[in-house]
């Protein structure tokens, strides 16, 4: 990875699936740890979400897909400052 120590990184939402045959669940976890360790002052939030029931193509169930999509949009809207706290 090309994580530079002390660099300011934007907010990141890293996702993975426990049963993903292409990208093992520890790869986004390792990348999140490297980003958190190397991120400098002014970096955005580094969030990691591992789905314990999905594989590479995420949810096959329509409602689970919509729940995951709403989570992604919630992160985006929060980072844009459009969420009332």
C-alpha positions as CSV (number, residue, x, y, z in Angstrom):
1,X,0.0,0.0,0.0
2,X,1.1,3.6,-0.6
3,X,-0.1,5.1,2.7
4,X,2.1,8.0,3.5
5,X,2.6,8.8,7.2
6,X,1.3,12.2,8.3
7,X,-0.7,12.8,5.1
8,X,-4.2,14.1,5.4
9,X,-6.6,11.6,3.9
10,X,-10.3,12.1,3.1
11,X,-13.0,10.2,4.9
12,X,-13.1,6.6,3.9
13,X,-15.7,3.9,4.1
14,X,-14.0,0.5,3.6
15,X,-16.2,-2.5,3.2
16,X,-15.7,-6.2,2.9
17,X,-17.5,-9.5,3.2
18,X,-16.6,-12.5,5.3
19,X,-17.4,-15.0,2.5
20,X,-15.8,-13.0,-0.3
21,X,-13.6,-15.4,-2.4
22,X,-11.9,-12.5,-4.2
23,X,-11.0,-10.1,-1.5
24,X,-10.5,-11.7,1.9
25,X,-12.0,-9.9,4.9
26,X,-8.6,-9.1,6.4
27,X,-7.5,-7.0,3.4
28,X,-9.8,-4.0,4.0
29,X,-9.2,-4.4,7.8
30,X,-5.4,-4.2,7.2
31,X,-5.9,-1.2,4.9
32,X,-8.1,0.6,7.5
33,X,-5.5,0.0,10.2
34,X,-2.7,1.4,8.0
35,X,-4.8,4.4,7.1
36,X,-5.7,5.0,10.8
37,X,-2.0,4.7,11.8
38,X,-0.6,6.8,9.0
39,X,-3.3,9.5,8.8
40,X,-2.2,13.0,9.8
41,X,-3.9,16.0,11.2
42,X,-7.0,17.0,9.4
43,X,-7.8,13.5,8.0
44,X,-11.4,12.4,7.8
45,X,-13.1,9.5,9.4
46,X,-11.8,6.0,8.6
47,X,-14.7,3.5,8.9
48,X,-14.6,-0.2,8.4
49,X,-17.7,-2.3,7.8
50,X,-17.4,-6.1,7.4
51,X,-20.6,-7.9,6.4
52,X,-20.5,-11.3,8.2
53,X,-23.0,-12.9,5.8
54,X,-22.1,-11.6,2.3
55,X,-19.6,-12.4,-0.3
56,X,-18.1,-10.4,-3.2
57,X,-21.3,-9.1,-4.7
58,X,-22.7,-8.1,-1.3
59,X,-26.4,-8.7,-0.5
60,X,-28.5,-10.8,-2.8
61,X,-31.7,-9.9,-0.9
62,X,-33.4,-6.7,-2.2
63,X,-34.1,-5.3,1.2
64,X,-30.6,-6.1,2.6
65,X,-29.2,-4.3,-0.5
66,X,-31.3,-1.3,0.2
67,X,-30.2,-1.3,3.9
68,X,-26.5,-1.4,2.8
69,X,-27.1,1.4,0.2
70,X,-28.8,3.6,2.9
71,X,-25.7,3.0,5.1
72,X,-23.4,4.2,2.3
73,X,-25.6,7.3,1.7
74,X,-25.7,8.0,5.4
75,X,-21.9,8.1,5.6
76,X,-21.8,10.3,2.5
77,X,-24.4,12.8,3.8
78,X,-22.7,12.9,7.2
79,X,-19.3,13.7,5.6
80,X,-20.9,16.4,3.5
81,X,-22.3,18.0,6.7
82,X,-25.9,17.5,5.7
83,X,-26.9,15.5,8.8
84,X,-28.4,17.4,11.8
85,X,-26.8,16.3,15.0
